[in-house]
Amino acid sequence: MSSTIDEYHVDFVLLTLMPHAQRASVQTDAYEFKYILKGKVAYTIAEETFIMEAGDSIFFDATEPHNPKNIGDAEAQLLVLYIFNTPK
């Protein structure tokens, strides 16, 4: 789902990671909010890694390289919010 609020474009995504899955490191021109719905995830942002479980959240500048890795034996689900500043 996408929406525009004032000068911000906002995308909502439900990300599912299978057990032991890891996404490649990416960078986006946005701020990102991640909320762990279920599972256990190691989330690396630049050189720092955060161990996150259901109920944990993180907000960061996504111009930094980042990637999630499911470190559990079950599926992990993350609610992801991308916040893009769109010029007027």
C-alpha positions in Angstrom: 0.0 0.0 0.0 1.3 3.5 -0.8 0.1 6.9 0.2 1.3 10.5 0.1 1.1 12.7 3.2 2.2 16.3 2.7 5.6 16.0 1.1 6.2 12.4 2.1 5.5 9.3 0.1 4.9 6.3 2.4 4.9 2.6 1.4 3.8 -0.2 3.7 5.1 -3.8 3.0 4.7 -7.1 4.8 8.1 -8.9 4.4 8.3 -12.7 5.0 11.6 -14.4 5.5 11.8 -18.2 5.4 13.9 -19.9 8.1 17.6 -18.9 7.8 16.9 -16.7 4.7 19.0 -13.6 4.3 18.4 -10.7 1.9 21.3 -9.0 0.1 22.4 -5.7 1.6 20.5 -2.7 0.1 20.3 1.0 0.4 17.2 3.1 -0.2 16.5 6.9 -0.4 14.2 6.7 2.6 13.8 6.3 6.3 12.6 2.9 7.3 10.6 1.5 10.2 10.6 -2.2 10.8 8.3 -4.0 13.3 8.9 -7.8 13.9 5.5 -9.5 13.8 6.9 -13.0 14.4 10.2 -14.8 14.3 13.8 -13.9 15.2 15.8 -11.6 12.9 19.4 -10.3 12.9 19.1 -6.9 11.3 22.4 -5.3 10.2 22.6 -1.6 9.5 26.1 -0.4 8.4 28.5 -2.2 10.8 26.0 -2.8 13.6 23.7 -5.8 14.1 20.5 -5.9 16.1 18.9 -9.1 17.3 15.1 -8.6 17.1 12.1 -10.7 18.1 8.4 -10.4 17.8 7.3 -7.0 19.2 10.7 -5.3 18.6 11.0 -2.4 16.2 13.7 -0.2 14.7 13.7 3.1 12.8 16.7 4.2 10.7 18.1 6.1 7.8 18.0 3.6 5.0 20.7 5.3 3.0 23.0 3.1 5.2 23.6 -0.4 3.8 21.2 -2.8 5.6 19.9 -6.3 5.5 17.8 -8.7 7.6 18.6 -12.4 8.2 16.1 -14.8 9.7 18.1 -16.5 12.5 15.3 -18.7 13.7 13.9 -22.1 12.7 10.5 -20.6 11.8 9.2 -18.1 9.3 9.7 -14.4 10.3 7.4 -11.6 9.3 8.2 -7.9 9.4 5.9 -4.9 8.9 8.0 -2.4 6.9 7.2 1.3 6.5 9.2 3.3 4.0 9.1 7.1 4.3 10.3 9.0 1.2 10.7 12.7 1.2 9.3 13.8 -2.2 10.2 17.3 -3.4 7.3 19.7 -4.1 
